[in-house]
Amino acid sequence: MLLQRIASPLFLSAALWASAAHAQTAAAPVVADNAWARASVTGQKATGAFMRLTASSATRLVRAESAAAGVTEIHEMKMDGDVMKMRAIAGLDLPAGQAVELKPGGYHVMLMDLKAPLAQGTQVPLTLVFQDAQGAQSQLSLQVPVQAKMPSHAPMHGAAHQH
């Protein structure tokens, strides 16, 4: 009887531990590839962060946070007649299994009120907050490399880029 009283709590503890370990190793709901942030110079108060996001199931990017900036927002740039306009958006839909590009001239994460210039060759902390169809939120924390220009491994799919 004593053995049964001791064994039951131990078994329950082991089962809970295994369950927690499984939850930690489950696939992340969103994967970020080719992330980078544009380097800034002294006096520059804003810059952008870019990447390709792929969600395993339909989800929405609802917020971004960074200790490097006083304000971090999700933005879109698009043509309005003959004028390119940039604006903050409430969120960005990520369809299941489809890569969504955050790139210069399109969707991106805007880092504003920079606390210090972002120097090329450093990294900037960035946390992306997602919400699934049931309303559950998840986070993806990144250390994003700072570059002077788009890395050659981060193609702008479908974008004409001319100078």
Secondary structure, DSSP 8 states (H G I E B T S, - for coil): -HHHHHHHHHHHHHHHHHHHHHHHHS--SEEEEEEEEE---TT--EEEEEEEEEESSSEEEEEEE-TTEEEEEEEEEEEETTEEEEEE-S-EEE-BT-EEEE-TTSSEEEEEEESS---TT-EEEEEEEEEETTS-EEEEEEEEEEESS--TTS--TT-----
